[in-house]
Amino acid sequence: MYAALVTGKREIRQVAFPEPEATPGRAVVAVDYCGICGTDLHAWLSGEPYNPAICGHEWSGQVMAVGDDVSHVHEGDRVAVGVATPCGTCRTCQRGDAGHCETVFAGMIGVGPMAAAHGGFAPAIAIEAARLYQLENGIDPATAALLEPATVAVHAVRRTPIRLGDSVVVLGGGPIGLLTLQCARVAGAGTVILVEPQPARRQLGQRLGADRVIDPRAENVAEAVDAWLGQSGADVVFECAGIPATINQSVTLARRGGVVSLVGVADQQAQIVPAEWLIKEVELVASLGYLREEFAVAQGLVLDGRLDLPTLHTSTVALDEIEQAFERLTEAPEEVKILVNPRQ
């Protein structure tokens, strides 16, 4: 069996793996769809070493077989990948902070016993069954493959204090930004502003509920935000672009006493102006990943129509077209989320 892996700068290859087996504690899942994540794309563009276990970590499928000691999923079940429940035995769990379980986090970033040999850019995968969760009736396989990034947004908004009627700015109109925009509205935001340079993504933001969209290349963002809100700064700013330049900009756009929520992963050094952070007394929140129970929250929001995932799905490719899909994501901003059908 072959799985697609990022193996170098602008290089993705089909790598041979043994057929997956349902060993004790594991299940074999036939992958229906796997989304191309921003982290996959970053690895492809940078050529930095990339863990095979997380190369394709947004997937849905159907259970083909289960190993011994697996009871919560069965052959034929429709499932998606997430994180396990907290282990209860690591040092963090024993301190009473199960939400930051070390075992769960290791599995999420593709290390330790819960890591798979490869990601979901493959026809099938063997994975710790504890990381699988059942899909609700009414959620189709393609939409199910978008639940993982949706749950990232759910987690970010649940960690961020938003009061009913608050003004919210979202920096970045990629998949996570557009999902966070929707979740902020669900959480009670009264006004939501999206800052995004690409016209197609600004238009999509409007369709998904943004009250105002701002092109940072054409407008002074701070002035535009203040003019729209009629006040100096927003109550909450979500940084979803994941680039160094927008880290301090998030504080600039927040009101004094406001909240800045870091969601995008900026993996380079960012310059900040500490005096501005101090003077404004901003509350800083950071989020990475999600909790097991938040997948149920995300599914509920999809089923009742408050979270629109299909609109983000712009195209589907076969496994042998994946390299062209990565190229399109870098060159065509109207592409938001490309799903790979590895059995097509």
N, C-alpha and C positions, 0 to 999 in steps of 0.2 A: 504494500500500500504506500502511496505517496502523500506527503503533506508539504504545503508551500511554506517556506521559511525565508525570512530576510537574512541573507548571508553576507552582505556587504553594502557599500554605498551604491544606491540605485540598483540593487541586485536582489532578486527574489528567485529562489530555485525550488524545484520539486525534489524533495529528499525522501529516499526510501526508508520505511519503517516496517517492523514486523506487524502482522495483522493484530489488532488490539484484542486482548483477552480479558474476560471477566474474572480476575483474580479476587481473592477474599477482600471484601470491603469496597470493591470497585464495580463499576457498571460500564458496559460498552454502549455508546450512543451513536446512532446514524445521524450525522449532521445534516440538517435541512438548509440552514443559512448561517453564515458567519459575517458579521460586519467588519469593515476595515476601520480601525480606531485611529485617532490622531497619534497615539503612541507607536502604532505599527508604521504609520507614515513617517514619523520623525526618525525612527530607526533606519528606514529605507533611505531617507534623504541624508542622514548624517553618517551612516556606515558604522556607527558605534555598536559594540557587541550587544546582541539582543537575545534575551532568554527565549529558547524555542517554546517553552511552556506557555508564554503569554503572547506569542505571535498568532493572533486570531483568538481573542478572548471574549468575544460577544457572539455567542451562538445559541441556537435552539436545535432540537432534534427529537428523535424517538428512541427509547431504550430498546436495544437489541438483545441484551443478555445481562444478568446480574450475577455477581459472585456470592460466595458464602458470607453470612453476616450482613446482608443487605436486605432490609425489610420495608423501607419507606418508599422505594420505587420498584416497579415491576416491568417485566417485558411488555412492550407495547405502549407504555406511558409516554405522553408528550411532556418534554422537560426543557429547561434552560439551565445555563450554568450561572452560579453565583458563588457565595461563600458558605461555609459550614456554620453551624451554631458554635458559640464559644466553647472552648475545651473544658474550662473550669479548673484546669490544673496548672496552667502556666503562671508565672509570677504576677502578671498583670491581672489575670482573672482572680487570683487569690487575694489581690489587693482590693477587690470589689469593682474593678473597671473592666467588665466583660466586653464592653463595646470596643475595647482596644486589644482584644485577645491576640497574643503573639502568634499562636498557631493559625488562626483564621487569616491574619495579615500575611503570614508567610505563604499560605496557599494562594492568596489573591495575587501576590507578585511573582508566583511561579517558582517557589523554592520549598524545600522540605517534603515531607511524605505526601502532602496533598497536591503536589505538582504533577502535571501530566507530562508525557514524553514530548508532546508537541501541542500546538493549538488547534483551533477549529477550522483551519484552512485544509481540511482533509475530509474524505468521505465518512470516516468514523473515528471515534476517539475513546480510549479507556481512561476513566477518571474516577477519583474518589466519589463514591455515590453520595456522601454527605454534602457535597457541593451542588448537587442537583436539586431542583425544586419543581413541583408540578405546575403545569400551565393550566390556567382557567379556560373552560369552554368559552368560545367567543373570541379568543385571541389566536389569530392565524400564525403559521410558522414564521413568516417574514416579519410581522410585527413583534413576535416573541424574540427575534434576534436583536431587536432594539431595546429590549427591557433592561439590559445591563447598563448602557449609558443613561437610560431614563432613571435608573435607580441611583446612579451617581448624582444626578440633579436632585432627586428626592432627598438624598442624604445631605447634600449641601444646604438645601433650603431648610430642612428640619434642624440642622445645627445652627442656623442663622436666626437671630431674634428679629422677626418681622411682626409688626403690630398692624391690626386692621386699618387699612387706609394709607399705609406708608407709601412713600415715593421710592421707587427702585430704579437703579441704573444697572444694565447688564452690558459689560464690555466684552464684545466678541460674539459674532453670530454664527459660529460653527455649531455642530450638533449639540454639544454640552450647553452652550450659551442659549440656544433656542429652546432646549428642554428646561433649563433653569428659568428662563423667562416665563414659561407656562406654569412651572411649579410655584414661582413667586406669586403669580396671579391667584393660583389655587389657595395659597397661604394667606391671602387677604390684601395683597398689594393694591393700592388705589390707583397708582399711576406707574407704568412701566416704560422706560426709555431704553432703546437698544442702540448701542454705538458699534457700527460695523462699516468697514470701507467698501465692501463688495455690494453692488446694487442688487443682485439677485437675492442675496441673503438678507438685505434690508427689506426687500419686498416680502420675503418669506416671514420675516419677523412681524411685519404688519399683519399678515394673514393669521399668524398665531397669537395675536393679541397685543402687540406693542402699541402704545398710544402715540409714541413719537420715535422716529428713527433718525439717527444722526450719522452723516458721513464725516469722519474725522479728518479727511483730506480736504474737505470743502468748508467746514465750519469750525469755529473755536468751540470745542466740546463743552468746556466749563460754562461759557457764556450762554450756549444754547440750552444746556440743562437748567441753569438758573432762570433763564427767560421763560422756559416752559413751565417750571414749577412755581415761579413767583417767589422764590426764596433762594438763599445761598446754600446750595448743595442738597443732595438727596439723603433721605433717611438711611437707605441701604444701598451699597454698591457691590455687585458681584463681579469679580475679575475672572472671566472665563476665557480670555484670549491666550493666557499662558505664555506671554512674552514679557521680557524685563521692563520694557518701556511703560507698560500699563500697570505695573505694581504701584508705583508712587502716584500715578494718575488716579488710581482708585481712591486714594486719600484726598487728593485735590477735589474730586467730584463729590465727596461726602460732606454733609453738614457737620458743624461742630457737635460732638456727642453722637455722631452717626456710627454706622456699622460698615466695616469692610470685610467681605467674605472672599477668601482666596480659593478658587475652584480649579482654574487652569494650572497646568504643571509647567512652570517656567524653570528649565533646567540650566539656565545660565545666571551669572551674577546680575543683580539688579541694583541700581543706585536709588537710594531713598533720601528724603530730606527729613531727618528725625525731628527737627523743630516743628515741622508741619504736623506730624503725627502727634507730638506732645501738645501743641497749642489746641489742636482740634479734639483732643481726648477721644480719638476714635476707638471703638471696640473692634479688635481684630479677631476674625474667626477663620479657621482653615479646615478644609475637609478633603479627604482622599478615600475613595472607595465607598463602602456602604455597609449596612448591617443586614443580617439575614432577614429580619422581619420586614425590611423596607422593600423587598421584592413583592410582598403581598400588597403593600401600599401602592406601589407603582402599577401593579396589575389592576387594582381597584380603580385607580384614576383613569386608566385606559378604558376599562369596561364601561365606566359611567360617562365617558366622553370628555372629561376635563383635561386629559393629556393626549394630544394628537401625535402619534408616532408615524403613521403611514405617510404623512406629508413630508417627513424628512427623508424618506426612502426614495432616492432619485434614480437609481438604476440597479440592475442585477447582472452579474457576470458569472461565467463558468470558471472552474479552477484554472484552466489553461489560459484564461484571459486576465488573470489577476495582475500581471505586470502592467498591462495597459490600463487597468483600473487605478493602480497607484499613480501612473503618469497623469491620468485625467484629474485625479484629486489635487494634483499640484498645479495644473494648468487651467482647469475649468472651474471657477468658483461657484458656478451654478450647481455643481455636484456637491451634495451635502453628505449623504450617507449611501455608500455603495455596499451592497450585500453580495457575498460570494455564495453560489450554490455549488458545492463541491461534487454533487452527484449529477449535475446537469450534463 
